[in-house]
Amino acid sequence: MASKETCMAKNKWWRVSWKRVGLTLLLIFVGLWLLYPLTMDLLVLYFAHETAREHPLVALVPQLLTDTRRADLRDGVTVSRFGYSLQVPWTKVKAKNDLKTVTMVDFDDGSRMLLFDPATQADMVSQMGELKPAQAKIMREVFSNGELTSHYDFAKATLEANPTDMSIFHSRKRNTRTLTLLETKFMYIVQDPSAIYSVSAGRMRGFQSGDPQKSPMFIQLFLFDPKDHMLQLILNGPRGSTQPVLTQEQINAMIASVRPPD
């Protein structure tokens, strides 16, 4: 069994603090808005071009999931952590490492699931309370379309942002909104997804990044419970596998099986 240190070394990227990154981005763009309006106009043109050229995947936006069927997971094991529990298709756990902010579960076929502590996931809505009053006022003016109503609404607006939404012909407010959302979008895309889907099953709703039929499998789930807390799951196929490991029906069933804290 790999040590905790080895596991952490292999998964360094998830140790980045979403809260710190998210708040830093907000402060940067609010500062530019307040102090350097001409700079912001020029940055809009620059980022619109560079983002579309260097990161074409950022143009992906959520699609409706056409396959909403659910597989039977009664033979699968139940994984519990951070007050949440869910059923998975795998029938045998090879190893389970409970770290402070993430649980890593290895299954007998070589697949791995990472389950992140919702308390550590960036919530831009709650972070508004950490801004100075003047900065918070500007942010509310920029995001006046309801994005700050809930964590889910901000995530939805972020994932729906597209570089083509930026233009010199748009207002500075609109371009600032789009630019901030696009930069935030990279927190939801840590590996090249083939698609992003809107998902909803049971008590959870949210987004799925990745297609289980694509190999090697890498699926991210951003699931929001009725209290607006975000549970992030990552599903990895066996190393070197060229065959599908899960079906969409099984993923749908996993989402429907999630039981959040009361």
Beta strands, then each sheet from edge to edge (+ up, - down):
strand 1: 63-64
strand 2: 78-81
strand 3: 84-87
strand 4: 93-98
strand 5: 102-107
strand 6: 112-116
strand 7: 196-201
strand 8: 204-209
strand 9: 218-224
strand 10: 230-236
sheet 1: 1+ 7+ 8- 9+ 10- 6+ 5- 4+
sheet 2: 2+ 3-
end
